[in-house]
């Protein structure tokens, strides 16, 4: 039976209830209620005692939690008492005294018996309650001990589980760390192997690149050697004349075959983008065969020269034999001079230009000289180079059978040059690559077909001159109306100049022909030269019927040429080419100082100087600093004073405003459209 210790609270209530009832009965009982002398009490207070007894019994039972409510009657008294207690009526006084005493005695005994039973029941209830308390304590202690044991076991299990989990976690961490270390070591080993493989591949690649570069350089040398040999052959045939052309028929055929084979070899190299030793050996063999052809040409030339000398000797001998005997010299008479008088040398335009007639009283004044000795020498060198190749290439230009070839060359040049712009890097590099490929001897696209400079012995010279002329013509077609267009054109011109020096010489030659003031050289009018011919040397153009162009058209074209020339001077070479600038800032400084040392010309000088300063002034200022500002002060002072006496037009006014702005602000704004250093 499960004992609840809370049931003990009724015991204290029972004791308190009994004492409370005793305190209530004590004032009512004046005599003893036990013994033979309690008769009067029985007679007078039987009903009250019974009522008190009943109340006590009822109170006791109410406070005794162990007494069942079923043993109570309807009035709260025991059923046994209900059976034995007889209600006392008002007529009980008439009962016999003995009966009354017996009834009182019985009632007393009954009360004692009830008291005894009550005590026994209380003791029994107390004993049971103590037993229950003891059992409850034992159970509670057992339960507590069990709970403590279970808690200890649970704590032990938890601690063991925690230790096991910790141990497992440590082991797992160790395992993961070991696996990670193993993976890292494997990755390191793999990376080391990969790096070793990459380094090995890189070394092999570098070796391949080095060998390929050597092969390419060797092929380039052979290309140059073949070109030189071709030019040598062409010059020899040009010098010998048409009367001996039939003696070189075999050599011409051999040269054509070699040119065709060499062109096919280069085409194959370009298409494969690879060069092998076999191809290098083949190119060397072609060069060797060409050298042998030139040796044969030299031998034929030597035979022709020997034959000519022999003929001259025979003619001289025959003339000596046929001539009459010379008269004997008389004393005092001068010996007859049989030599023919030397004919005077025809005036040469170059010689005449080199020594123009000075103005009266200005022989020792450089300001009135048309050109400085330094610039004159430079001008003559460029002009001589141009005229020499112009004479040589005339054979190709006059050959009707090469009309299609010339047309294809022009198309291969005009299309990319007309499309030059800095719209984006890829477009810009594409135009340069096409032009460089053409001058390198590669096959390039021309319309629907292909063309190469190796298609004719003079193809290289012809295409180089044509390309230089096309670049100069851009000053009139695009730069004169769009100043920023000068910079992309100048950038490609400088890059081609670095790689192909002849292109730069032809470029300067055409530039000087169109504008001799860019030397600077004030060409004088030669003796016997018409006004139209003289103006053409200064860059003027005439329409059909000899109509001279308007002055503003002339100045617009000249300003475009000045922009192009200045843009070439300030262009930064591309970063991939270590070759220095072929015509840099030093040439711009030379031009500016030389033109200020010449007597100014109306309109043209102010136009050229203003365009030159706007385009190249910022770079010249950065390079020469205070010296440049001193030159501008000279320009603002003595030069402008002289110019004001002979020129009152718009170009002079614009130049004055530009110089004033520069000297006032102490700086020059960089022109729009200049290409950045890393553009390509």
GIDAZI-V657904 format. One record per backbone hydrogen bond with DSSP energy under -0.5 kcal/mol. NH is the residue of the N-H (numbers start at 0). CO is the residue of the C=O. If there is no record, write none. Layout:
nh: (NH & NH)
co: (CO & CO)
This chain:
nh: (4 & 6 & 7 & 8 & 9 & 10 & 11 & 12 & 13 & 14 & 15 & 16 & 17 & 18 & 19 & 20 & 21 & 22 & 23 & 24 & 25 & 26 & 27 & 28 & 29 & 37 & 41 & 42 & 43 & 44 & 45 & 48 & 49 & 50 & 51 & 52 & 53 & 54 & 55 & 56 & 57 & 58 & 59 & 60 & 61 & 62 & 63 & 64 & 66 & 67 & 70 & 71 & 72 & 75 & 78 & 81 & 82 & 83 & 84 & 86 & 88 & 91 & 93 & 94 & 99 & 100 & 101 & 102 & 103 & 104 & 105 & 106 & 107 & 108 & 109 & 110 & 111 & 112 & 113 & 114 & 115 & 116 & 117 & 118 & 119 & 120 & 121 & 122 & 123 & 124 & 125 & 126 & 127 & 128 & 129 & 130 & 131 & 132 & 133 & 134 & 135 & 136 & 137 & 138 & 139 & 140 & 141 & 142 & 143 & 144 & 145 & 146 & 147 & 148 & 149 & 150 & 151 & 152 & 153 & 154 & 155 & 156 & 157 & 158 & 159 & 160 & 161 & 162 & 163 & 164 & 165 & 166 & 167 & 168 & 169 & 170 & 171 & 172 & 173 & 174 & 175 & 176 & 177 & 178 & 179 & 180 & 181 & 182 & 183 & 184 & 185 & 186 & 187 & 188 & 189 & 190 & 191 & 192 & 193 & 194 & 195 & 196 & 197 & 198 & 199 & 200 & 201 & 202 & 203 & 204 & 205 & 206 & 207 & 208 & 209 & 210 & 211 & 212 & 213 & 214 & 215 & 216 & 217 & 218 & 219 & 220 & 221 & 222 & 223 & 224 & 225 & 226 & 227 & 228 & 229 & 230 & 231 & 232 & 233 & 234 & 235 & 236 & 237 & 238 & 239 & 240 & 243 & 244 & 246 & 247 & 248 & 251 & 252 & 253 & 254 & 255 & 256 & 257 & 258 & 259 & 260 & 261 & 262 & 263 & 264 & 265 & 266 & 267 & 268 & 269 & 270 & 271 & 272 & 273 & 279 & 280 & 281 & 282 & 283 & 284 & 285 & 286 & 287 & 288 & 289 & 290 & 291 & 292 & 293 & 294 & 295 & 296 & 297 & 298 & 299 & 300 & 301 & 302 & 303 & 304 & 305 & 306 & 307 & 308 & 309 & 310 & 311 & 312 & 313 & 314 & 315 & 316 & 317 & 318 & 319 & 320 & 321 & 322 & 332 & 337 & 351 & 352 & 353 & 354 & 355 & 361 & 364 & 365 & 367 & 368 & 375 & 376 & 377 & 378 & 379 & 380 & 381 & 382 & 383 & 384 & 385 & 386 & 387 & 388 & 389 & 390 & 391 & 392 & 393 & 394 & 395 & 396 & 397 & 398 & 399 & 401 & 402 & 405 & 406 & 407 & 408 & 409 & 410 & 411 & 412 & 413 & 414 & 416 & 417 & 418 & 419 & 427 & 428 & 429 & 430 & 431 & 432 & 433 & 434 & 435 & 436 & 437 & 438 & 439 & 440 & 441 & 443 & 445 & 448 & 450 & 452 & 454 & 455 & 458 & 461 & 462 & 463 & 464 & 465 & 466 & 467 & 468 & 469 & 470 & 471 & 472 & 473 & 473 & 474 & 475 & 476 & 477 & 478 & 479 & 480 & 481 & 484 & 485 & 486 & 487 & 488 & 489 & 490 & 491 & 492 & 493 & 494 & 495 & 496 & 497 & 498 & 499 & 502 & 503 & 504 & 505 & 506 & 507 & 508 & 509 & 510 & 511 & 512 & 513 & 514 & 517 & 518 & 520 & 521 & 522 & 525 & 528 & 533 & 534 & 535 & 536 & 537 & 538 & 539 & 542 & 545 & 546 & 547 & 548 & 553 & 554 & 555 & 556 & 557 & 558 & 559 & 560 & 561 & 562 & 563 & 564 & 565 & 566 & 567 & 568 & 569 & 570 & 572 & 576 & 577 & 583 & 586 & 587 & 588 & 589 & 590 & 591 & 592 & 593 & 594 & 595 & 596 & 596 & 597 & 598 & 603 & 604 & 605 & 606 & 607 & 608 & 609 & 610 & 611 & 612 & 613 & 614 & 615 & 616 & 619 & 620 & 621 & 622 & 623 & 624 & 626 & 628 & 629 & 630 & 631 & 632 & 633 & 634 & 635 & 636 & 638 & 639 & 640 & 641 & 642 & 643 & 644 & 644 & 645 & 645 & 646 & 652 & 653 & 654 & 655 & 656 & 657 & 658 & 659 & 660 & 661 & 662 & 663 & 664 & 665 & 666 & 673 & 678)
co: (2 & 3 & 4 & 5 & 6 & 7 & 7 & 8 & 9 & 10 & 11 & 12 & 13 & 14 & 15 & 16 & 17 & 18 & 19 & 20 & 21 & 22 & 24 & 24 & 27 & 34 & 37 & 38 & 39 & 40 & 41 & 44 & 45 & 46 & 47 & 48 & 49 & 50 & 51 & 52 & 53 & 54 & 55 & 56 & 57 & 58 & 59 & 62 & 63 & 65 & 67 & 68 & 76 & 72 & 70 & 77 & 78 & 79 & 80 & 84 & 86 & 88 & 90 & 91 & 95 & 96 & 97 & 98 & 99 & 100 & 101 & 102 & 103 & 104 & 105 & 106 & 107 & 108 & 109 & 110 & 111 & 112 & 113 & 114 & 115 & 116 & 117 & 118 & 119 & 120 & 121 & 122 & 123 & 124 & 125 & 126 & 127 & 128 & 129 & 130 & 131 & 132 & 133 & 134 & 135 & 136 & 137 & 138 & 139 & 140 & 141 & 142 & 143 & 144 & 145 & 146 & 147 & 148 & 149 & 150 & 151 & 152 & 153 & 154 & 155 & 156 & 157 & 158 & 159 & 160 & 161 & 162 & 163 & 164 & 165 & 166 & 167 & 168 & 169 & 170 & 171 & 172 & 173 & 174 & 175 & 176 & 177 & 178 & 179 & 180 & 181 & 182 & 183 & 184 & 185 & 186 & 187 & 188 & 189 & 190 & 191 & 192 & 193 & 194 & 195 & 196 & 197 & 198 & 199 & 200 & 201 & 202 & 203 & 204 & 205 & 206 & 207 & 208 & 209 & 210 & 211 & 212 & 213 & 214 & 215 & 216 & 217 & 218 & 219 & 220 & 221 & 222 & 223 & 224 & 225 & 226 & 227 & 228 & 229 & 230 & 231 & 232 & 233 & 234 & 235 & 236 & 240 & 241 & 243 & 244 & 245 & 247 & 248 & 249 & 250 & 251 & 252 & 253 & 254 & 255 & 256 & 257 & 258 & 259 & 260 & 261 & 262 & 263 & 264 & 265 & 266 & 267 & 268 & 268 & 275 & 276 & 277 & 278 & 279 & 280 & 281 & 282 & 283 & 284 & 285 & 286 & 287 & 288 & 289 & 290 & 291 & 292 & 293 & 294 & 295 & 296 & 297 & 298 & 299 & 300 & 301 & 302 & 303 & 304 & 305 & 306 & 307 & 308 & 309 & 310 & 311 & 312 & 313 & 314 & 315 & 316 & 317 & 318 & 329 & 335 & 347 & 348 & 349 & 350 & 352 & 358 & 361 & 363 & 364 & 365 & 371 & 372 & 373 & 374 & 375 & 376 & 377 & 378 & 379 & 380 & 381 & 382 & 383 & 384 & 385 & 386 & 387 & 388 & 389 & 391 & 392 & 392 & 393 & 395 & 397 & 398 & 399 & 401 & 402 & 403 & 404 & 405 & 406 & 407 & 408 & 409 & 410 & 412 & 413 & 414 & 416 & 423 & 424 & 425 & 426 & 427 & 428 & 429 & 430 & 431 & 432 & 433 & 434 & 435 & 437 & 436 & 450 & 448 & 445 & 443 & 437 & 451 & 452 & 455 & 457 & 458 & 459 & 460 & 461 & 462 & 463 & 464 & 465 & 466 & 467 & 468 & 469 & 470 & 471 & 472 & 472 & 473 & 473 & 474 & 477 & 477 & 481 & 482 & 483 & 483 & 484 & 485 & 486 & 487 & 488 & 489 & 490 & 491 & 492 & 493 & 494 & 495 & 499 & 499 & 500 & 501 & 502 & 503 & 504 & 505 & 506 & 507 & 508 & 509 & 510 & 514 & 515 & 515 & 369 & 520 & 523 & 525 & 529 & 530 & 531 & 532 & 533 & 535 & 534 & 546 & 542 & 542 & 545 & 540 & 549 & 550 & 551 & 552 & 553 & 554 & 555 & 556 & 557 & 558 & 559 & 560 & 561 & 562 & 563 & 564 & 565 & 566 & 570 & 573 & 575 & 580 & 583 & 583 & 584 & 585 & 586 & 587 & 588 & 589 & 590 & 591 & 592 & 593 & 594 & 366 & 601 & 600 & 600 & 602 & 603 & 604 & 605 & 606 & 607 & 608 & 609 & 610 & 611 & 612 & 615 & 616 & 617 & 618 & 619 & 620 & 623 & 624 & 625 & 626 & 627 & 628 & 629 & 630 & 631 & 632 & 633 & 634 & 636 & 637 & 638 & 639 & 640 & 641 & 641 & 642 & 642 & 648 & 649 & 650 & 651 & 652 & 653 & 654 & 655 & 656 & 657 & 658 & 659 & 660 & 661 & 661 & 670 & 675)
